[in-house]
Amino acid sequence: MTDVISGPDTGASSEGSESVDTRPPGDIDRPMEWAPAEPAPKKRRLGLWIGLGGGAALIAAVGASLVLIAPGTTVAGVSVGGMTPGMAMDAIINRVATTDVTLTDIGQESQVSGADLGANIDAKLLAEQAFAERPMWNLGAWLGAPVAATVTLDAETATSALRAAAPESFIDATDAAVVFDDGAAEYVATPAASGTGISVDDLAAAFTDAVNEGATTLTFSGAPTPVQPPITDEKAAAGVEKLNGMLGTIGFYVGDERTVPVKPKVAASWLSVEAVDGELQITADSTQIQTVVDTLAESVNRESEPAKNIVDSDGNVLRTETEGATGRELADTAGMASEFATALERGDAAYPLTVTETPFETTDVTRSLTVDISDQRTYLIENGKVVKSWLVSTGLPGTPTDLGHFRVRAHVPIQDMRGTNADGSTYVTKDVPWVLYFNGDEAFHGTWWHSNFGNRMSHGCVNMTFDAAKQVYDASPLGLEVWVRE
């Protein structure tokens, strides 16, 4: 019979395992030691790993909501929900470029695309605004109302494509024009003529409506409609008025004086009028202007000229006989032609010149007339000296010329003179010239009915030759002193 030795109670089941006696032989009576059991393997915590994976997915979802546009967002007819702004921009651009337009009412239908028409939409701005206003993380922004947008068509590109697709609908309009008429020496307008075509503006509006409705195709009538030229009769008339106004003032100025006027024909050789972007534009040729600038000094430069005043014996100015003129010298003209060209293009036809001026002096001349009855001569006296004298005929003894100090009171170029003879009879003398009154009805005047100068012949007036009378008439301002002496 074999003894069964029981080991210590480990609290674990011994099923499927064996106990090993590790005591050496002969030590059977020594208490038996048990080898330590191997540790049991740890169980995997599947719940933790599963939780970590779900968290990563949640983080990814949250991250995506921060860069995507909210679901249900439609911009310019394109569903952009769940897209990044960049993806949305590309989708909007593609939709506009690939939208097809079928032209009708032109016999055989023809088709053009948005790309053919130069269709344009601010897709970048629209996409960025959609993301800013409707991000995915904002649940309240989901399934919002569609965002409408405006599509524009490049006028030149669209017209070219439409002309190719429906050539029979196009008749070119003729612009009004502004031209210079040499005979009239002014600008005139030639009339505009309307044409036909397909309205790019109307097509752009229809294209916009279709895109916002989410359509990828639309039909549009290609039947010809009236087309007005960009340069209308009204624009040409305004251009004519402006240019002719410039012709009336064009020139080089010293102060308010148009020192060097420019003739209309010369000005027209400087200017050209062209249609640019639907408006009339004036351009000026500085090389043509330079040919006149090169001659300016000849017309502008001058020496100063003194002024001359006629005064009486009290120093009162009776007349400025010679207006003084300042001397002047033109400054450097470098760059002047270019500057004037720029001014003309903006409508300013008066070019101010820079000059160095020299003041003028003023001279006062004391002038008077003396009639000497004894000598039968009239003297023109300036500053106390006789400068001219003429033989005259003064009044006869019965109708003498009054002695005394008088002043010129009136000028009459020609008149019929009436008077009374010494015997009481009256007379009328026709067409008496250069009448200069100084004492009542006594006057210096020209005489055609006699030539006996140097002798008394008149009814009180001072008779003179026509030439002498004209000289006295011109030299005598109102108020000039007249002395009649024996």
C-alpha positions as CSV (number, residue, x, y, z in Angstrom):
1,M,0.0,0.0,0.0
2,T,1.4,3.4,-1.0
3,D,1.1,6.3,1.4
4,V,-0.5,9.5,-0.1
5,I,1.3,12.6,1.0
6,S,-0.8,15.8,1.0
7,G,0.9,19.1,0.3
8,P,-0.2,22.4,1.8
9,D,-3.6,23.7,0.8
10,T,-3.0,26.4,-1.9
11,G,-6.6,27.2,-2.4
12,A,-6.3,26.3,-6.1
13,S,-7.5,23.2,-8.0
14,S,-4.8,20.5,-8.6
15,E,-6.7,19.1,-11.5
16,G,-4.5,18.6,-14.5
17,S,-1.2,19.1,-12.5
18,E,1.3,17.0,-10.5
19,S,3.1,17.6,-7.2
20,V,6.9,17.0,-7.1
21,D,8.7,16.0,-3.9
22,T,11.9,18.0,-3.9
23,R,13.4,16.5,-0.7
24,P,16.8,14.5,-1.1
25,P,16.8,10.8,-0.4
26,G,17.1,9.9,3.4
27,D,15.3,13.1,4.3
28,I,12.0,11.6,4.1
29,D,11.1,12.6,7.6
30,R,12.1,16.3,7.0
31,P,9.2,18.4,6.1
32,M,8.7,18.6,2.3
33,E,9.2,22.0,0.4
34,W,7.1,22.8,-2.6
35,A,8.5,24.5,-5.7
36,P,6.7,27.9,-6.4
37,A,4.1,27.7,-9.1
38,E,4.5,29.9,-12.3
39,P,2.4,33.0,-12.3
40,A,-0.8,32.8,-14.3
41,P,-0.8,35.0,-17.5
42,K,-2.7,38.3,-17.3
43,K,-6.0,38.6,-19.1
44,R,-6.2,41.2,-22.0
45,R,-8.4,44.2,-21.3
46,L,-10.4,44.2,-24.5
47,G,-12.8,46.9,-23.3
48,L,-9.9,49.4,-22.9
49,W,-8.6,48.8,-26.5
50,I,-12.1,49.0,-27.9
51,G,-12.6,52.4,-26.1
52,L,-9.4,53.8,-27.4
53,G,-10.4,53.1,-31.0
54,G,-13.8,54.7,-30.6
55,G,-12.2,57.8,-29.1
56,A,-9.9,58.2,-32.1
57,A,-12.8,57.9,-34.4
58,L,-14.6,60.5,-32.3
59,I,-11.7,62.8,-32.4
60,A,-11.4,62.4,-36.2
61,A,-15.1,63.2,-36.5
62,V,-14.8,66.3,-34.4
63,G,-11.7,67.4,-36.4
64,A,-13.5,66.9,-39.6
65,S,-16.4,69.1,-38.4
66,L,-13.9,71.9,-38.0
67,V,-12.8,72.0,-41.6
68,L,-16.0,71.0,-43.5
69,I,-19.1,72.8,-44.6
70,A,-22.4,71.8,-43.0
71,P,-24.5,69.2,-44.7
72,G,-27.3,70.4,-46.8
73,T,-25.5,73.6,-47.8
74,T,-26.1,74.6,-51.5
75,V,-24.2,77.5,-53.1
76,A,-24.9,78.6,-56.6
77,G,-26.9,75.5,-57.2
78,V,-24.1,73.2,-56.1
79,S,-24.4,70.9,-53.0
80,V,-21.2,71.6,-51.0
81,G,-22.1,70.0,-47.7
82,G,-19.3,67.9,-46.3
83,M,-16.7,69.6,-48.5
84,T,-13.8,71.7,-47.6
85,P,-13.8,75.3,-48.9
86,G,-11.3,74.4,-51.5
87,M,-13.3,71.5,-52.7
88,A,-16.5,73.6,-52.7
89,M,-14.7,76.3,-54.8
90,D,-13.6,73.8,-57.4
91,A,-17.1,72.3,-57.5
92,I,-18.7,75.7,-58.1
93,I,-16.2,76.7,-60.8
94,N,-16.7,73.4,-62.6
95,R,-20.5,73.7,-62.5
96,V,-20.4,77.2,-64.0
97,A,-17.8,76.2,-66.7
98,T,-19.8,73.1,-67.7
99,T,-23.3,74.6,-67.8
100,D,-24.5,74.5,-71.4
101,V,-26.6,77.1,-73.2
102,T,-28.7,76.1,-76.2
103,L,-29.4,78.9,-78.5
104,T,-32.8,78.8,-80.1
105,D,-34.6,80.9,-82.8
106,I,-31.7,80.8,-85.1
107,G,-32.8,78.2,-87.6
108,Q,-30.5,75.4,-86.3
109,E,-29.9,75.2,-82.6
110,S,-26.4,75.8,-81.4
111,Q,-24.8,75.1,-78.0
112,V,-22.1,77.0,-76.0
113,S,-20.7,76.3,-72.6
114,G,-20.1,78.6,-69.6
115,A,-16.4,78.3,-70.4
116,D,-17.0,79.3,-74.0
117,L,-18.8,82.4,-72.7
118,G,-16.1,83.5,-70.3
119,A,-18.5,82.8,-67.4
120,N,-17.1,83.9,-64.1
121,I,-18.2,83.5,-60.5
122,D,-16.4,84.5,-57.3
123,A,-16.3,80.8,-56.2
124,K,-13.5,81.4,-53.6
125,L,-15.4,84.0,-51.8
126,L,-18.6,82.0,-51.9
127,A,-16.9,78.9,-50.6
128,E,-15.2,80.7,-47.8
129,Q,-18.4,82.5,-46.8
130,A,-20.3,79.2,-46.8
131,F,-17.7,77.7,-44.4
132,A,-17.6,80.7,-42.2
133,E,-21.4,81.0,-41.9
134,R,-22.2,77.2,-42.0
135,P,-19.4,75.1,-40.5
136,M,-20.2,71.4,-39.9
137,W,-19.7,71.7,-36.2
138,N,-22.6,74.1,-36.0
139,L,-25.6,71.8,-36.1
140,G,-27.9,74.8,-36.3
141,A,-26.4,75.6,-39.7
142,W,-27.3,72.3,-41.2
143,L,-29.8,72.1,-44.1
144,G,-29.9,75.9,-44.5
145,A,-31.5,77.9,-47.3
146,P,-29.6,77.8,-50.7
147,V,-27.1,80.6,-51.3
148,A,-27.6,82.4,-54.6
149,A,-24.8,83.9,-56.5
150,T,-24.3,86.1,-59.6
151,V,-22.6,84.8,-62.7
152,T,-20.9,87.4,-65.0
153,L,-19.9,86.9,-68.6
154,D,-16.8,88.4,-70.2
155,A,-18.4,90.7,-72.8
156,E,-15.7,90.2,-75.4
157,T,-15.4,86.5,-74.9
158,A,-19.1,85.9,-74.8
159,T,-19.8,88.0,-77.9
160,S,-17.1,86.2,-79.8
161,A,-18.6,82.8,-78.9
162,L,-22.2,83.9,-79.7
163,R,-21.1,85.4,-83.0
164,A,-19.5,82.1,-84.0
165,A,-22.6,80.1,-82.8
166,A,-25.2,82.4,-84.4
167,P,-23.5,84.6,-87.1
168,E,-26.8,85.6,-88.7
169,S,-27.9,87.4,-85.5
170,F,-25.0,89.9,-85.7
171,I,-24.8,93.2,-87.6
172,D,-22.1,95.5,-86.3
173,A,-23.2,98.8,-84.9
174,T,-21.2,102.0,-86.0
175,D,-19.9,104.3,-83.4
176,A,-20.5,108.0,-83.6
177,A,-17.2,109.8,-84.2
178,V,-15.6,113.3,-83.6
179,V,-13.5,114.7,-86.5
180,F,-12.0,118.1,-87.3
181,D,-13.5,120.0,-90.2
182,D,-10.7,122.0,-91.8
183,G,-13.1,124.3,-93.6
184,A,-15.1,125.2,-90.5
185,A,-12.0,125.1,-88.3
186,E,-13.9,123.2,-85.7
187,Y,-14.8,119.7,-84.6
188,V,-18.0,118.0,-85.8
189,A,-19.7,114.7,-85.1
190,T,-20.5,111.9,-87.5
191,P,-23.7,110.0,-86.5
192,A,-23.9,106.5,-85.0
193,A,-25.8,103.6,-86.6
194,S,-27.4,100.8,-84.5
195,G,-26.7,97.1,-85.2
196,T,-28.0,93.7,-84.0
197,G,-26.7,91.0,-81.8
198,I,-27.4,88.8,-78.8
199,S,-27.6,90.6,-75.4
200,V,-24.7,89.4,-73.2
201,D,-26.4,91.1,-70.2
202,D,-29.7,89.3,-70.7
203,L,-27.8,86.0,-71.2
204,A,-25.8,86.5,-68.0
205,A,-29.1,87.1,-66.1
206,A,-30.6,83.9,-67.5
207,F,-27.4,82.0,-66.8
208,T,-27.4,83.2,-63.2
209,D,-31.0,82.1,-62.7
210,A,-30.3,78.6,-64.1
211,V,-27.2,78.1,-62.0
212,N,-29.0,79.1,-58.8
213,E,-31.8,76.7,-59.6
214,G,-29.2,73.9,-59.9
215,A,-29.7,73.4,-63.6
216,T,-26.8,72.4,-65.8
217,T,-28.4,73.4,-69.0
218,L,-30.6,76.2,-70.2
219,T,-32.1,77.5,-73.4
220,F,-31.8,81.1,-74.6
221,S,-33.2,82.9,-77.7
222,G,-30.4,83.7,-80.1
223,A,-32.8,85.9,-82.2
224,P,-31.2,89.3,-83.1
225,T,-31.9,92.2,-80.9
226,P,-31.1,95.9,-81.4
227,V,-27.6,96.9,-80.3
228,Q,-26.6,100.5,-79.7
229,P,-23.0,101.4,-80.4
230,P,-20.9,102.3,-77.3
231,I,-20.2,105.8,-78.7
232,T,-23.7,107.3,-79.1
233,D,-24.6,110.5,-80.8
234,E,-25.0,112.1,-77.3
235,K,-21.4,111.1,-76.4
236,A,-20.1,112.5,-79.7
237,A,-22.0,115.8,-79.2
238,A,-20.5,116.1,-75.7
239,G,-17.0,115.5,-77.2
240,V,-17.5,118.1,-79.9
241,E,-18.6,120.7,-77.3
242,K,-15.6,119.9,-75.1
243,L,-13.1,120.1,-77.9
244,N,-14.4,123.2,-79.5
245,G,-14.4,124.8,-76.1
246,M,-10.7,123.9,-75.9
247,L,-10.1,125.5,-79.3
248,G,-11.4,128.7,-78.0
249,T,-8.9,128.9,-75.2
250,I,-5.9,126.8,-76.3
251,G,-2.6,128.5,-76.0
252,F,0.3,129.5,-73.8
253,Y,-0.5,132.1,-71.1
254,V,1.4,134.7,-69.1
255,G,-1.0,135.3,-66.3
256,D,-4.5,135.9,-67.8
257,E,-2.9,136.9,-71.2
258,R,-3.0,134.4,-73.9
259,T,0.4,135.4,-75.1
260,V,0.8,132.7,-77.7
261,P,-2.6,131.5,-79.1
262,V,-2.7,128.2,-81.0
263,K,-4.7,128.1,-84.2
264,P,-7.5,125.5,-84.4
265,K,-5.9,123.6,-87.3
266,V,-2.5,123.5,-85.4
267,A,-4.3,122.3,-82.3
268,A,-6.1,119.6,-84.2
269,S,-2.8,118.3,-85.5
270,W,-1.8,117.8,-81.8
271,L,-5.0,116.0,-80.8
272,S,-6.6,112.7,-81.7
273,V,-10.0,111.4,-80.5
274,E,-10.5,107.7,-80.2
275,A,-13.1,105.3,-78.7
276,V,-11.7,103.5,-75.7
277,D,-13.8,101.1,-73.6
278,G,-17.0,102.8,-74.8
279,E,-15.9,106.4,-74.2
280,L,-14.2,109.0,-76.3
281,Q,-10.7,109.6,-75.2
282,I,-8.5,112.6,-76.2
283,T,-4.8,112.0,-76.7
284,A,-2.2,114.6,-77.4
285,D,1.1,114.2,-79.4
286,S,3.9,115.9,-77.4
287,T,6.3,115.8,-80.4
288,Q,3.9,118.0,-82.4
289,I,3.5,120.4,-79.4
290,Q,7.3,120.6,-79.1
291,T,7.6,122.3,-82.5
292,V,5.6,125.2,-81.1
293,V,7.4,125.2,-77.7
294,D,10.7,125.6,-79.6
295,T,9.5,129.0,-81.0
296,L,7.9,130.3,-77.8
297,A,10.8,132.6,-76.8
298,E,10.4,134.6,-79.9
299,S,6.8,135.5,-79.0
300,V,7.2,135.7,-75.2
301,N,10.5,137.5,-74.5
302,R,10.5,141.3,-74.7
303,E,12.1,144.4,-73.3
304,S,10.1,146.5,-70.8
305,E,8.2,149.5,-72.3
306,P,7.5,152.6,-70.2
307,A,4.0,153.9,-69.7
308,K,3.1,157.5,-70.8
309,N,0.3,159.5,-69.1
310,I,-1.0,162.9,-70.4
311,V,-1.5,165.2,-67.4
312,D,-2.7,168.8,-66.9
313,S,-0.8,171.5,-65.2
314,D,-2.1,170.3,-61.8
315,G,-0.7,166.8,-62.4
316,N,-4.2,165.2,-63.0
317,V,-4.0,162.2,-65.4
318,L,-6.1,163.0,-68.4
319,R,-5.3,159.9,-70.4
320,T,-2.8,157.0,-70.5
321,E,-1.4,157.5,-73.9
322,T,0.9,154.4,-73.8
323,E,0.2,151.4,-71.7
324,G,3.4,150.2,-70.0
325,A,4.6,146.7,-70.6
326,T,6.8,144.6,-68.3
327,G,9.9,143.0,-69.7
328,R,9.9,139.3,-69.6
329,E,12.0,136.3,-70.3
330,L,10.8,132.7,-70.7
331,A,12.1,130.2,-68.2
332,D,13.4,126.7,-69.1
333,T,11.0,124.9,-71.4
334,A,12.3,121.3,-70.8
335,G,9.4,118.9,-70.3
336,M,6.8,121.6,-71.3
337,A,5.5,119.7,-74.4
338,S,4.9,116.6,-72.3
339,E,3.2,118.5,-69.5
340,F,0.9,120.3,-72.0
341,A,0.0,117.1,-73.7
342,T,-1.1,115.6,-70.3
343,A,-3.1,118.8,-69.6
344,L,-4.9,118.7,-73.0
345,E,-5.9,115.0,-72.4
346,R,-7.7,116.1,-69.3
347,G,-9.4,119.0,-71.1
348,D,-7.2,121.9,-69.9
349,A,-6.1,123.9,-72.9
350,A,-4.5,126.9,-71.2
351,Y,-0.8,126.3,-70.4
352,P,0.7,128.8,-67.9
353,L,4.2,129.9,-68.7
354,T,6.9,130.7,-66.2
355,V,8.6,134.0,-67.0
356,T,11.0,136.4,-65.3
357,E,9.5,139.9,-65.4
358,T,11.2,143.4,-65.4
359,P,8.9,146.2,-64.2
360,F,8.2,149.2,-66.4
361,E,8.5,152.9,-65.6
362,T,5.8,155.5,-66.0
363,T,6.3,158.9,-67.5
364,D,3.9,161.8,-67.0
365,V,3.7,164.4,-69.8
366,T,2.1,167.8,-69.2
367,R,0.4,168.6,-72.4
368,S,-1.6,171.7,-73.6
369,L,-2.7,173.6,-76.7
370,T,-2.0,177.3,-77.2
371,V,-3.7,179.3,-80.0
372,D,-1.8,182.5,-80.8
373,I,-4.2,185.0,-82.5
374,S,-1.4,187.3,-83.6
375,D,0.6,184.5,-85.3
376,Q,-2.5,182.6,-86.5
377,R,-0.8,179.5,-85.3
378,T,-1.7,176.7,-82.8
379,Y,1.0,175.1,-80.7
380,L,1.1,171.6,-79.1
381,I,3.2,172.0,-75.9
382,E,4.6,169.1,-73.8
383,N,6.5,169.7,-70.5
384,G,6.8,173.4,-71.4
385,K,8.2,172.8,-74.9
386,V,6.6,173.2,-78.3
387,V,6.6,169.9,-80.1
388,K,4.4,170.8,-83.0
389,S,2.6,173.8,-84.5
390,W,0.2,174.5,-87.4
391,L,-1.1,177.5,-89.3
392,V,-4.7,178.2,-88.5
393,S,-7.6,180.7,-89.2
394,T,-9.3,182.1,-86.2
395,G,-12.4,184.3,-85.9
396,L,-12.9,187.4,-87.9
397,P,-13.2,190.8,-86.0
398,G,-17.0,190.6,-86.0
399,T,-17.0,186.9,-84.8
400,P,-13.7,186.7,-82.9
401,T,-12.2,183.6,-81.1
402,D,-12.5,184.2,-77.4
403,L,-9.3,184.7,-75.4
404,G,-8.8,182.8,-72.2
405,H,-8.1,179.5,-70.5
406,F,-10.3,176.6,-71.5
407,R,-10.4,172.8,-71.6
408,V,-11.4,170.2,-74.3
409,R,-14.9,169.2,-73.6
410,A,-16.0,167.0,-76.6
411,H,-14.9,165.1,-79.6
412,V,-17.1,164.8,-82.7
413,P,-15.5,162.9,-85.7
414,I,-17.8,164.7,-88.3
415,Q,-20.9,166.9,-88.2
416,D,-22.8,169.6,-90.0
417,M,-22.1,173.0,-88.3
418,R,-24.7,175.8,-88.1
419,G,-24.1,179.4,-87.0
420,T,-24.9,183.1,-87.4
421,N,-23.0,185.6,-89.5
422,A,-22.1,189.1,-88.2
423,D,-25.0,190.5,-90.3
424,G,-27.4,188.2,-88.5
425,S,-27.9,185.7,-91.3
426,T,-27.4,182.0,-90.7
427,Y,-25.3,179.4,-92.3
428,V,-24.9,175.6,-92.5
429,T,-21.6,173.9,-93.3
430,K,-21.9,170.2,-94.2
431,D,-19.5,167.4,-93.1
432,V,-17.1,169.3,-91.0
433,P,-14.4,166.7,-89.8
434,W,-12.4,166.3,-86.6
435,V,-14.4,168.7,-84.4
436,L,-12.8,169.3,-81.0
437,Y,-14.9,171.6,-78.8
438,F,-13.1,173.7,-76.1
439,N,-15.3,176.8,-75.4
440,G,-19.0,176.6,-75.9
441,D,-19.5,176.2,-79.7
442,E,-15.9,177.2,-80.5
443,A,-13.8,174.3,-81.7
444,F,-10.8,173.2,-83.6
445,H,-11.9,171.5,-86.8
446,G,-10.9,170.6,-90.3
447,T,-11.8,173.0,-93.1
448,W,-12.6,172.2,-96.7
449,W,-14.2,175.5,-97.9
450,H,-11.0,177.5,-97.9
451,S,-7.2,177.2,-97.7
452,N,-6.3,180.7,-96.5
453,F,-4.7,179.5,-93.3
454,G,-2.6,182.1,-91.5
455,N,-5.4,184.6,-91.8
456,R,-8.6,185.2,-89.8
457,M,-11.5,183.5,-91.6
458,S,-13.9,181.9,-89.2
459,H,-17.0,182.6,-87.0
460,G,-14.9,181.9,-83.9
461,C,-13.7,178.4,-84.5
462,V,-10.1,177.5,-85.2
463,N,-9.9,176.4,-88.8
464,M,-7.2,173.9,-89.7
465,T,-6.2,171.6,-92.6
466,F,-7.7,168.1,-92.4
467,D,-4.3,166.6,-91.5
468,A,-3.6,169.2,-88.7
469,A,-7.1,168.9,-87.3
470,K,-6.8,165.1,-87.1
471,Q,-3.4,165.5,-85.3
472,V,-4.9,167.9,-82.7
473,Y,-8.1,165.7,-82.4
474,D,-6.0,162.6,-81.6
475,A,-3.5,164.4,-79.2
476,S,-6.2,166.1,-77.0
477,P,-7.9,164.0,-74.3
478,L,-11.0,165.4,-72.5
479,G,-9.9,168.0,-70.1
480,L,-6.8,169.1,-72.0
481,E,-6.0,172.8,-71.3
482,V,-6.4,175.2,-74.2
483,W,-4.9,178.8,-74.0
484,V,-6.1,181.4,-76.5
485,R,-3.8,184.4,-76.5
486,E,-3.1,187.5,-78.6
